[in-house]
Amino acid sequence: MIASLTERQRAVCNFITAFRRQHGYGPSVRDICHGLNIKSPNGVTQHLDALEKKGAIRRDERVARSITVVDDDPWDDQLAECHAF
């Protein structure tokens, strides 16, 4: 994971990773609010904007629940395996 993340940003990334593993899809902003005890969806959005800017997450604004932690993306592992051949 990116070294320049704050403690709270790391907590958001860890929550996203755990949620994706448990449910098979990314969390919504409200899921992150509830999971990390953040009162405002705007607070979560600010964290997500900062994480995306730092390259720690990817998301597609056109697709619901598309938040992915870059280091935790299973497609990255599969692509690495494909390039090995």
C-alpha positions in Angstrom: 0.0 0.0 0.0 1.1 3.6 -0.5 3.4 4.8 2.3 2.0 8.3 2.4 -1.5 7.4 3.6 -2.8 8.7 6.9 -4.0 6.3 9.6 -7.6 7.0 8.8 -7.0 6.5 5.0 -5.4 3.1 5.8 -8.5 2.3 7.9 -10.7 3.1 4.9 -8.6 0.9 2.6 -8.6 -2.0 5.1 -12.4 -1.7 5.5 -12.8 -1.7 1.7 -10.6 -4.8 1.4 -12.4 -6.7 4.2 -15.9 -5.7 2.8 -15.0 -6.9 -0.7 -13.7 -10.2 0.6 -16.8 -10.8 2.8 -19.4 -9.7 0.3 -17.9 -10.1 -3.1 -18.4 -6.5 -4.1 -17.3 -3.1 -3.0 -18.9 -1.1 -0.2 -21.1 1.9 -0.8 -20.3 5.3 0.8 -22.9 4.6 3.4 -21.4 1.1 4.2 -18.1 2.8 4.9 -19.9 5.4 7.1 -21.4 2.7 9.2 -18.4 0.5 9.3 -15.9 3.2 10.3 -18.3 5.3 12.4 -18.1 8.3 10.2 -21.1 10.5 10.6 -21.2 12.2 7.2 -21.1 10.7 3.7 -19.2 13.8 2.7 -16.4 12.8 5.1 -16.1 9.4 3.4 -16.2 11.0 -0.1 -13.3 13.3 0.9 -11.3 10.3 2.1 -12.1 8.4 -1.2 -11.1 11.4 -3.3 -7.8 11.7 -1.5 -7.1 7.9 -1.8 -7.9 8.0 -5.5 -5.6 11.0 -6.0 -2.8 9.1 -4.2 -3.4 6.0 -6.3 -4.4 3.8 -3.5 -7.9 3.0 -4.8 -9.7 2.9 -8.1 -13.4 3.6 -8.7 -15.7 4.1 -11.7 -18.2 6.8 -11.0 -20.5 5.2 -13.6 -20.7 1.9 -11.7 -22.1 1.5 -8.2 -19.9 -0.2 -5.6 -16.8 -0.1 -7.8 -14.3 0.9 -5.2 -11.2 -1.3 -5.4 -8.0 -1.0 -3.3 -5.1 -1.1 -5.9 -2.9 -3.5 -3.9 -5.8 -5.8 -3.3 -7.1 -6.1 -6.9 -7.3 -9.8 -7.8 -7.1 -8.9 -11.5 -3.6 -7.5 -10.9 -2.5 -11.0 -9.8 -4.2 -12.6 -12.8 -2.6 -10.2 -15.2 0.9 -10.9 -13.6 0.3 -14.6 -14.2 -0.7 -14.0 -17.8 2.5 -11.9 -18.4 4.6 -14.8 -17.0 3.9 -16.9 -20.0 
